[in-house]
Every structure is written in C-alpha cells, then in structure tokens.
Amino acid sequence: MVKKLVGVYPGTFDPMTNGHIDVITRALRIVDELVIGVAANIGKSPLFTVEERLAIVQDELASLDLGSTTLLVRPFRNLLTEFASDVGATIIIRGLRAVSDFDYELQMVGMNARINPDVETVFLMASETNQFIASKLVKEIALLDGDTSKFVSASVADQITKKIAEMRGV
C-alpha cells in the first residue's frame, strides 16, 4: 500500500490573498492531501475572527481544480508541528516572497525540526506576480481606504470593506 502524502499549509489568512491561492494551487500538485491550517495567532491582531477566516478560505478554495488531491480547511491554536501530527501531515508547505521571508522561515524550520524531526518543510517561491503581496500590507491599504482588488479576489475585497465599515461603526 502506498502511503498518502499529507501536507499542511499554515497561515493566518487575514486576509486571504492572491499569493496564498498561488501557493495552494501549486501545493496541490505535490501532495495527496492538503490541509489549510488557519492559525488563531492573536499576536498578529487579526482583522477577521478565526471563524470568519475559515469561511473566507473555504469560499475562496471552493472553485479550485483539485485533481485527485483532497483539500481540507482546519483551524489550529497549538504548535504547528503538533497540528501537522494531528492531521497526519509529514510536510509543512511555506511560501517565500523575498530574502527576508527566508531568514524568518529558516529559524522556524530549525525550531520545528527540533520539536518534530518527522515533519519536513517545503518552500514554494511566490510567483513573480505575487511576490510583493503580504496580508499585512493589504490590511494597511484597506484601512487607509485604498484599492485592494489587485491583491485579493473581489469577494475578499468586499468582505474587507464590510469588516472595516463594521469596525468604524458605519
């Protein structure tokens, strides 16, 4: 029996960007099952709640061509390596945009390898059209009433606008 290759693509997805979709689409080609781990990560001051982010991610991924790959979306609040073990993953997929990402990710790989040496990290470079997109910057643009439509889907842009209006009491 051939062992199923399960990967985890973790993130806060606050908001989910075109860059996230790019990495997920390519990750689907290398694993049999991909679990999108939506992290609580309250340290990042998320715009959306975990429940809202789960719904957004599920909606955004609903139209993807999965081929034979199984795609799941799950929340997590524990260590990434524990979450990977919980879902049976042996691969953590991380997207890289720039050298600065690599510096941070290299530290995380080392820590994760010490915690769980059975889980490998695989890096996927962001495509040239998405290398500059960061959720943090998308939020900043939106909070300053800028146009986010080049960085997120129309649906996500609409949800960001509604969330900001709600926060402002409009």
ABEGO torsion letter per residue (X at the ends): XBBBBBBBBBEAGOBBBAAAAAAAAAAAAABABBBBBBBAGAAAGBABBAAAAAAAAAAAAAABBAEABBBBBBBBABBAAAAAAAAGBABBBBBBABAAAAAAAAAAAAAAAAABAABBBBBBBBBAAAAABBAAAAAAAAAAGBBAAAABBAAAAAAAAAAAAAAAGX
